[in-house]
Amino acid sequence: MANREIRRTFAVFPIGSVMKLTNFSARQIRYYEEQQLITPDRNQGNHRLFSLDDIDRLLEIRDFLDEGYTIADVRDIYRRRLESDKSDDAKTRRLLREEILNSGPFRQQGQMPGSTFRQ
């Protein structure tokens, strides 16, 4: 993960700052957390801390709501995205495995040396 992507995941913003940036009330933000649309971190005092990614997600939720989507619709959108990401990860692992098995010393009939595993 690039440094820029890592920095976007650092949870450093308190809820007051997030309220100003997103124009959501604290209650709305807590509601979206209850709906598992965002998952802010907690500090030692159990206060919510938000990352830039969390703020982006809240702004995207606002856009969806402004377009007429319901919270249930938004949850479904994020659920489908998550499932698609998992599917893409599985495809990538499968392609990488096939590439490894079909290259170099593993090329012999799709079998790894010292293994009885066949493709």
PESUL-V323668 format. One record per backbone hydrogen bond with DSSP energy under -0.5 kcal/mol. CO is the residue of the C=O (numbers start at 0). NH is the residue of the N-H. If there is no record, write none. Layout:
co={CO CO}
nh={NH NH}
This chain:
co={1 2 3 4 5 6 7 7 9 11 12 13 13 14 15 16 17 18 24 25 26 27 28 29 30 31 31 32 40 42 46 47 48 49 49 50 51 52 53 54 55 56 57 58 59 60 61 62 63 64 69 70 71 72 73 74 75 76 77 78 79 80 81 82 83 84 85 86 87 88 89 90 91 92 93 94 95 96 97 99 102 103 104 106 106 107 109 111 116}
nh={5 6 7 8 8 9 51 52 11 13 49 16 17 18 19 20 21 22 28 29 30 31 32 33 34 36 37 35 48 45 42 14 40 11 12 54 55 56 57 58 59 60 61 62 63 64 65 66 68 67 73 74 75 76 77 78 79 80 81 82 83 84 85 86 87 88 89 90 91 92 93 94 95 96 97 98 99 100 101 102 105 106 107 108 109 110 118 114 111}
